[in-house]
Amino acid sequence: MEVPPRCGPSPRWPTRRHPPAPHAPSRHQYLYAENKLLVPSSDLLQEHIEQYAVQQALNQGLFRVEAPRNWARPERRQLLAGDATVPKAPSKAERAEDPDTTTGEIRTRRIDPAARIYYENGEDKKTAVRGTKWFFASARDDGYWRRVILTVQHVAGGEYEDEAAVAVRSFLRLQAQLPGAMGVVYDGAFRGVHRDLLARRKLLVINKQHGSVKPRAYELLRPGRCRHDLWCHEGRIAERVPLDDGTTYLLPIPVTRLEHREGVHKSRWYHLLNIACRHGPHRHRVPVGITSTPSDRAQYDPDTGKRLPSDTERDFHRAEYLQQIPEATLAHQLVYPYRSDAESLHNQLDQSIWNRRMISYGLERQKIFMLGFVLAQNATSQRLHFARRASDNQPAGRVGIRT
């Protein structure tokens, strides 16, 4: 049977009853977009993602300026949590050419040019991991899936000081955009020099005291007929008490208040101590958290009127020995567990990549993957936030920033 020819021009768009099913981009299309579009604009893309993340955190009720502040016991929504992790390199090969020990054949392998050896789990239990190191700073409220990742940064160096330096710069940059932030929660990678920089900028630093810090004599008080030998121990002031067997014991002195005084160029922090004594308790104020320098405001002895030397002049690293919230206190035990949220974030990152290894080669392409992970996590948090707000019949207006 002969089919008659079609009369007239063919239609430009074929008529279909249903739209075509959407298809994910192929690997070739993704790699083309990654190399030609995303990698050349990675810095600009990261800037816009971080700005949007800060705005999302404010919209979800984090870091509210009008919220009450308790420096000794801040809320979870008022703190920044940070930590760094090392996803494994996409390939185990460390050399581009590997000879076969049996046949002598030279085999070519693909290696990750950005991978290097890092050490995790602290300085006491070092674990070598080969890959790239990334620092995350996040914030969250109480509840499930309320985390907002605020920034992700690459850590080039392999020492813990390099990680801490990247973290300090990130926290200071975020503080300028989040005026309601009260402090940061971090691990033992922060030392006194890092705590000093953040404390001067009106931030609490909640972390564990480094194991290498040994007790050190602080001062000898002689108020009236009594005598009190004060030492620095476990991030706070302790009194050296002699025992019957000839040994001594460092007894922690109760801290009645953490006092914050905001200055023009820097903040100052004090512990108000209550020293028990058989002649009656003594009130004593001790500066903490900041190592004073000769350029800071000079202090004078109230009895003699002479200038007191600064901490650097007397070779005393105050920020290393005296913490704002000491480790062996109830306040530290209630606030420091917020840092475990950073470990949960690292676990989600490991679970999201195939075989727990990076899926991209090279620092630029891995950065694009990390930014995509941040977008996915924040999008999930925002979607659930909208669902909760709709179920609670809350107004749709966002939380503003008081200036």
C-alpha positions in Angstrom: 0.0 0.0 0.0 1.4 3.3 -1.1 1.5 6.1 1.5 0.3 9.4 0.2 2.7 12.3 0.5 2.2 14.7 3.3 0.7 18.0 2.2 2.2 21.3 3.4 5.3 22.0 5.4 6.1 19.8 8.4 5.3 21.3 11.8 8.2 22.9 13.6 7.4 21.4 17.0 6.0 17.9 17.1 2.9 17.5 19.1 3.2 15.3 22.2 0.6 14.4 24.8 3.1 14.5 27.7 6.3 16.5 28.2 9.6 14.6 27.8 10.9 13.1 31.0 13.7 15.1 32.5 17.2 13.4 32.4 20.2 14.1 34.5 23.2 15.6 32.7 25.7 13.1 31.3 29.2 12.8 32.7 30.6 14.6 29.6 28.1 17.4 30.1 29.0 17.8 33.8 32.7 17.8 33.2 32.3 20.4 30.4 30.3 22.7 32.7 32.7 22.1 35.5 35.8 23.0 33.5 34.4 25.8 31.3 31.9 27.4 33.7 32.3 26.5 37.3 36.1 26.3 37.9 36.9 29.8 36.3 34.2 31.3 38.6 34.9 29.3 41.7 35.9 32.3 43.8 32.9 34.4 42.8 30.7 31.4 43.3 32.1 30.8 46.8 31.5 34.4 47.7 27.9 34.4 46.7 27.2 31.0 48.5 28.7 32.3 51.7 26.7 35.5 51.5 23.5 33.5 51.0 24.4 31.2 53.8 24.8 34.1 56.2 21.4 35.5 55.2 19.8 32.0 55.6 21.2 31.7 59.1 19.6 35.0 60.1 16.3 34.0 58.5 16.3 30.8 60.5 16.7 32.8 63.8 20.4 32.3 64.4 22.6 35.0 65.9 19.8 37.4 66.8 21.1 40.7 68.0 18.2 41.3 70.3 18.5 38.0 72.1 19.8 38.1 75.7 23.4 37.3 76.3 24.9 35.2 79.0 28.7 35.1 78.6 29.1 32.3 81.0 26.5 30.1 79.3 25.7 31.2 75.7 23.0 29.5 73.7 23.7 27.1 70.9 22.3 29.5 68.3 24.8 32.2 69.4 27.9 30.1 68.8 30.0 29.2 65.7 31.2 25.6 65.5 34.3 24.8 63.4 36.6 21.9 62.5 38.6 20.6 59.6 38.4 17.2 57.9 40.5 15.3 55.3 38.5 13.4 52.7 40.7 10.6 51.2 42.3 11.2 47.8 40.4 9.8 44.8 43.3 7.5 44.1 45.7 5.5 46.3 48.6 6.0 43.9 51.2 8.5 45.0 53.4 8.3 41.9 52.5 8.8 38.3 54.7 5.9 37.2 54.9 2.7 39.2 57.2 -0.2 38.1 55.9 -3.8 38.4 58.2 -5.6 40.8 57.7 -8.9 38.9 57.9 -8.0 35.3 59.6 -4.6 35.5 56.8 -3.0 33.4 56.2 0.7 34.0 52.6 1.3 34.7 51.0 4.7 34.5 48.6 5.8 37.2 46.5 8.8 37.8 47.3 10.8 40.9 45.7 13.7 42.6 48.0 16.7 42.4 46.4 18.4 45.4 46.7 15.4 47.8 49.2 15.4 50.6 49.7 13.8 54.0 47.7 15.3 56.9 47.4 14.2 60.5 44.1 13.9 62.4 42.9 12.9 65.9 45.1 15.4 67.7 48.8 15.4 68.4 48.7 12.5 70.9 47.0 10.0 68.6 48.1 11.1 65.1 46.5 9.3 62.2 48.1 9.9 58.8 45.5 10.5 56.0 46.3 11.4 52.4 44.0 13.8 50.7 43.0 17.5 50.9 42.0 19.2 54.1 38.9 21.4 54.3 37.7 23.7 57.1 34.0 24.1 57.8 32.3 26.7 60.0 28.6 26.1 60.8 25.9 27.1 63.1 22.6 25.5 64.2 19.7 25.6 66.5 18.4 22.9 68.7 16.5 20.3 66.7 17.0 18.0 63.7 18.4 19.3 60.4 18.9 22.9 61.5 22.5 23.3 60.6 23.7 26.0 58.2 27.2 25.8 56.8 28.6 29.3 56.6 31.9 28.8 54.9 34.3 26.1 53.6 38.0 26.8 53.2 41.0 24.8 52.0 43.8 24.2 54.4 47.0 24.0 52.5 49.5 23.3 55.3 49.8 20.1 57.2 50.4 21.5 60.7 47.7 22.2 63.2 48.8 25.8 63.3 47.8 26.2 59.7 44.4 24.9 60.3 43.9 27.2 63.3 45.1 30.2 61.3 42.5 29.5 58.6 39.8 29.1 61.3 40.7 32.4 63.0 40.5 34.3 59.7 37.1 32.7 58.8 35.6 33.3 62.3 36.7 37.0 62.2 35.2 37.4 58.7 31.9 35.8 59.8 31.7 37.9 63.0 31.6 41.1 60.8 28.6 39.7 59.1 26.9 38.2 62.2 26.9 40.8 64.9 24.9 38.5 67.2 27.7 35.9 67.3 29.1 35.5 70.9 31.9 33.0 70.4 33.3 29.9 68.8 33.6 26.2 69.8 36.7 24.5 68.6 39.0 21.6 69.4 42.6 21.5 70.8 44.1 22.9 67.6 43.5 26.4 69.1 46.4 27.6 71.3 46.8 30.8 73.3 47.8 32.9 70.3 44.6 32.0 68.5 42.4 32.5 71.6 44.0 35.9 72.1 43.1 37.2 68.6 39.5 36.1 69.0 39.1 37.3 72.6 40.3 40.8 71.6 37.5 40.9 69.0 34.7 40.3 71.6 34.4 36.5 71.0 34.3 33.7 73.5 36.6 30.7 72.7 35.4 27.4 74.1 38.0 24.6 73.6 40.0 22.2 75.6 43.3 23.1 77.2 46.3 21.7 75.5 48.0 18.8 77.2 51.4 20.4 77.0 50.5 23.3 79.3 52.0 22.8 82.7 51.1 24.5 86.0 52.8 27.9 86.5 53.1 30.2 89.5 50.9 33.4 89.0 51.2 35.6 92.1 51.4 35.6 95.9 48.6 37.4 97.7 49.2 38.8 101.2 45.9 40.5 102.2 46.4 41.3 105.9 47.4 38.3 108.1 46.9 35.6 105.5 48.9 34.3 102.6 47.6 32.8 99.3 49.9 31.3 96.7 48.1 31.4 93.3 49.0 29.3 90.3 47.7 28.8 86.8 46.3 25.2 86.4 43.8 23.7 83.8 43.0 27.1 82.4 42.1 28.8 85.7 43.5 30.1 88.9 44.2 27.6 91.7 45.6 27.9 95.1 48.7 25.9 96.2 47.7 24.2 99.4 50.3 22.3 101.5 49.4 18.8 102.7 50.4 16.9 105.8 52.7 14.5 103.9 54.9 17.4 102.7 53.4 17.6 99.2 51.2 20.3 97.8 47.8 20.3 96.0 46.5 22.9 93.5 42.9 23.6 94.7 40.8 25.4 92.0 39.4 28.7 93.2 35.6 29.2 92.4 34.9 31.7 89.6 31.8 33.7 90.6 31.5 35.6 87.4 33.0 36.0 83.9 33.2 39.8 83.3 33.4 41.3 79.8 34.5 44.9 79.2 34.3 46.1 75.6 36.8 48.8 74.7 37.4 51.0 71.7 40.0 48.8 70.1 39.8 45.5 72.0 37.7 43.7 74.6 39.0 42.6 78.0 37.9 39.6 80.1 38.1 39.0 83.8 37.5 36.2 86.3 36.0 37.4 89.6 37.4 34.9 92.2 36.1 34.1 95.6 39.2 33.0 97.6 38.2 31.1 100.8 40.2 32.0 103.9 39.9 31.4 107.6 40.0 35.2 108.2 37.2 35.7 105.7 36.7 35.3 102.0 38.6 37.5 99.6 37.4 39.0 96.3 40.0 39.1 93.6 39.8 40.0 89.9 42.1 38.3 87.3 42.4 39.2 83.6 42.0 36.1 81.3 41.9 35.3 77.6 44.2 38.1 76.4 48.0 38.4 76.6 48.7 42.1 77.2 51.5 43.8 75.3 53.3 47.2 75.9 51.1 48.8 73.3 48.0 48.0 75.4 46.7 50.3 78.1 49.2 50.3 81.0 48.2 49.1 84.5 49.5 50.6 87.7 49.9 49.3 91.2 47.2 50.9 93.4 49.6 51.0 96.4 52.8 52.3 94.9 51.5 53.9 91.7 54.2 52.3 89.7 53.5 50.9 86.2 53.0 47.1 86.1 54.9 45.3 83.3 52.8 43.7 80.6 52.4 40.0 80.0 54.9 39.9 77.2 57.5 41.9 79.2 57.3 39.3 82.0 57.2 36.4 79.6 53.8 35.2 80.6 51.4 34.0 77.9 48.2 34.7 79.7 45.9 33.5 76.9 47.7 30.1 76.9 47.3 29.6 80.7 44.0 31.2 81.6 40.9 30.5 79.5 37.6 32.5 79.4 35.6 29.4 80.3 37.9 26.9 82.0 37.7 23.2 81.0 37.0 21.9 84.5 33.8 23.9 85.0 30.1 23.2 84.6 29.7 25.9 82.0 32.4 24.3 79.8 30.7 20.8 80.1 27.4 22.3 79.0 28.7 24.3 76.0 31.7 22.3 74.6 29.5 19.4 73.5 28.2 21.7 70.7 31.4 21.0 68.9 30.3 17.4 68.2 28.0 18.9 65.5 31.2 19.5 63.4 31.9 15.7 63.6 28.4 15.0 62.4 29.0 17.3 59.4 32.2 15.4 58.6 30.3 12.1 58.7 27.7 13.4 56.3 30.4 14.5 53.9 32.0 11.0 54.0 28.7 9.3 53.5 27.9 11.5 50.5 30.9 10.6 48.4 31.4 7.2 46.7 33.7 4.8 48.6 34.4 7.6 51.1 36.9 9.1 48.6 37.0 12.4 46.7 35.3 12.1 43.2 37.4 14.9 41.6 41.1 15.4 40.9 42.7 18.7 41.5 42.1 21.4 44.0 39.8 23.6 41.7 37.4 20.8 40.9 37.3 19.5 44.5 36.4 23.0 45.6 33.4 22.9 43.3 32.3 19.6 44.8 32.6 21.1 48.3 30.5 24.1 47.4 27.9 21.8 46.0 27.9 19.8 49.2 27.4 23.1 51.2 24.5 24.0 48.9 22.8 20.6 49.3 23.1 20.7 53.1 21.8 24.3 53.4 19.0 23.7 51.0 17.8 20.7 53.0 17.9 22.8 56.2 16.0 25.7 54.6 13.3 23.4 53.2 12.7 21.8 56.6 12.7 25.3 58.2 9.9 26.4 55.8 7.9 23.3 56.5 8.2 23.8 60.3 7.2 27.4 60.0 4.2 26.6 57.9 3.1 23.9 60.3 3.4 26.3 63.2 1.5 29.0 61.3 4.3 31.5 61.8 4.5 34.7 59.8 6.6 34.7 56.7 8.6 37.8 57.6 12.3 37.2 58.1 14.4 38.1 61.1 16.1 41.5 60.6 19.4 42.8 61.8 19.4 45.7 64.3 22.0 48.3 63.5 
